[in-house]
Amino acid sequence: MIRARFRMEIDDDVWVTAVSTSFPEATLRLLTGVPRGDRALELGEIRADDPERVAAAVRRHPDVSNHETVYVDDRRLIAHYEAAEQGLYEFLWESTLPPEFPVVVRNGTMEFGLTATREQFDAFGTALDDSGRQYELLTLVHTDDTDDTDRLLTERQREGVAAAQRHGYFEVPRECTLAELADELAVDTSTASETIRRATARIVGQYLLNRG
């Protein structure tokens, strides 16, 4: 199997493009989405300094209806709503691959994960190239039935390390701070630090063990 993560530009006529480019510092996360005819029922999250202001722009967009807030605090807002288009994951359905959530949108681009066989991944890449979409392959990991990575790290540790890698936390110099990484993971800085430290220690320990 192959696990990959992509970054892709969103079409200009998709509502989330207009909202995300109007609030480039905000992060919009599609937590889940279900098609219903020519519309989609979606559960979305906004992370921003003033999430209610961003949510107001979402509610005003003509392609969004029945927007209802289910959770809100100073930095996050979660709502369910109906969207008149399904462009965020339409290309995944066309490739017979189910969308993997969350789909993360920032300033007119989206990031999403994909798990596929070699054949499915090659077909998906071909479809992307043929579509003319602008995209970037962020990560690519090959796995097999004997891979014990899933047993090596907890789900939280895998999420933390993946986020740290995506945002350049391991780069020299670092491209994001621990506080920014903690915000991405929706945890406090001490939890983020402990998660990354423990995951890194396990990965290094496993590497040294395999090297013998």
Residue pairs with C-beta under 8 A, 6 or more apart in sequence:
1 115
1 116
1 117
1 142
1 143
1 144
2 114
2 115
2 116
2 117
2 118
2 121
2 140
2 141
2 142
2 143
3 113
3 114
3 115
3 139
3 140
3 141
3 143
4 113
4 114
4 115
4 116
4 121
4 137
4 138
4 139
4 140
4 141
5 111
5 112
5 113
5 114
5 137
5 138
5 139
5 162
5 166
6 111
6 112
6 114
6 135
6 136
6 137
6 138
7 109
7 110
7 111
7 135
7 136
7 138
8 109
8 110
8 111
8 112
8 133
8 134
8 135
8 136
9 108
9 109
9 133
9 134
9 135
10 16
10 17
10 20
10 87
10 88
10 105
10 108
10 109
10 110
11 17
11 87
13 85
13 87
14 85
14 87
14 88
15 58
15 61
15 63
15 64
15 83
15 84
15 85
16 28
16 88
16 105
16 110
17 108
18 61
19 28
19 54
19 57
19 58
19 61
20 26
20 28
20 105
20 106
20 107
20 108
21 107
21 108
22 57
23 48
23 53
23 54
23 57
24 106
24 107
25 48
25 49
26 46
26 47
26 48
26 51
26 54
26 106
27 46
27 47
27 48
27 104
27 105
27 106
27 184
28 44
28 45
28 46
28 47
28 54
28 104
28 105
28 106
29 44
29 45
29 46
29 47
29 102
29 103
29 104
29 105
30 42
30 43
30 44
30 88
30 89
30 101
30 102
30 103
30 104
30 105
31 42
31 43
31 44
31 45
31 78
31 101
31 102
32 42
32 43
32 101
33 40
33 41
33 42
33 43
33 83
33 86
33 88
33 89
33 99
33 101
34 40
34 41
34 42
35 41
35 86
35 93
36 82
38 84
39 82
39 83
39 84
39 86
40 82
40 83
40 85
40 86
41 80
41 81
41 82
42 80
42 81
42 82
42 83
43 78
43 79
43 80
44 58
44 78
44 79
44 80
44 81
45 76
45 77
45 78
45 102
46 54
46 55
46 58
46 76
46 77
46 78
46 79
47 75
47 76
47 183
47 186
48 54
48 75
49 75
51 72
51 74
51 75
51 76
51 77
52 72
52 77
54 77
55 67
55 69
55 72
55 77
55 79
58 64
58 67
58 79
58 81
59 67
62 84
63 83
63 84
63 85
64 81
64 82
64 83
64 84
65 81
65 82
65 84
66 80
66 81
66 82
67 79
67 80
67 81
68 79
68 80
68 81
69 77
69 78
69 79
70 78
70 79
70 80
71 77
71 78
72 78
75 183
76 186
86 93
88 99
88 103
88 105
88 110
89 99
89 103
89 112
91 127
91 128
91 131
91 133
92 98
92 99
92 112
92 114
93 99
94 127
95 120
95 123
95 124
95 127
96 120
97 114
97 116
97 120
97 124
99 112
100 112
100 113
100 114
100 115
103 110
103 111
103 112
104 110
104 111
104 112
105 111
111 138
111 166
114 121
114 124
116 124
128 135
138 166
139 162
139 165
139 166
143 149
149 158
150 158
152 202
152 203
152 206
153 161
153 199
153 202
153 203
156 195
157 195
157 198
157 199
157 202
158 199
159 185
160 181
160 185
160 192
160 195
160 196
160 199
161 196
161 199
161 200
161 203
163 169
163 181
163 184
163 185
164 170
164 181
164 196
167 175
167 176
167 180
167 181
167 184
168 174
168 175
168 176
169 175
169 176
169 178
169 181
169 196
178 189
178 192
178 193
179 189
181 192
181 196
182 188
182 189
182 191
182 192
182 193
185 191
185 192
185 195
187 195
